[in-house]
C-alpha cells in the first residue's frame, strides 16, 4: 500500500506541474519592463513572452499583439518555444504511461512488467522537468545579463517575469513527482507485498439443482 501511495502522490504532483508548465508557456510575462529611473512617471508596462507581447497602460487598459513572423524571432525565443511545447507533449505521453503502469489501474497485468511501465512514466516526467528547465534558465540568464550590461539603454532593460517563476515551480513539481513515481514503482518491484491490495475474483454462481436461495411462495 505504501508504494501505491507514493505513485498516487507523485502523479498528483506531476499533474499540478504539467498545468503550471502549460500556464507558464502561455503567459506573456517572461520579461517585464524594469523601472530604473524613479524621476519619470511610468505610463505603461511592457510584457514579452513566447507567443506575444503586451503593453499595459497605467489606466489598466492592456493591448497584446501576437508575433507576426516566426523566423524574425530571436534564437532563444524559437528554442524556448520548441523545448516548452515538447515538454508539454512529453508530459501528456508520460501521463498515459504512468496510468497504465499504476498499481491502482488494471491496464497492465500485475507483475514486474507493470512496475517497469510505471518506472518509465516517472522517468518521462522527470525528463519533462529537465527539458522545461532549459529554456527557463536560458531566458533568465539573458535577462540578467542584459540588465547589468551598461551598453543596453535603460528603456530596453527587463526583469524576470512571473511566468519564469511559475515555470521553475512547475519543473520542480514534475521532477519531484516523477521521482516519487519511480520510487513507488521500484518499491513495488522489489517488495510485492507492499503493492496495492486489490484482488479480483469471478462471482460465485449457484450450482444447477441446488437449493441455494430458494424460497417457497404460497
Buried (B, 14 or more C-beta within 10 A) or exposed (E): EEBBBBBBBBBEBBBBBBEBBBBBBBBBBBBBBBEEEEEEEEEEBBBBBBBBBBBBEEEEEEEEEEBEEEEEBEEBBBBBBEBBEBBBEBBEEBBEBBBBBBBEBEEBEBEEEBBBBBBBBBBBBBBBBEBBBBBBBBBBEBBEEBBEEEEEEEEEBBBBBBBBBBBBBBBBBBBBBBBBBBBBBBBBBEEEEBBBEEEEEEEEEEEEEEEEEEEEEE
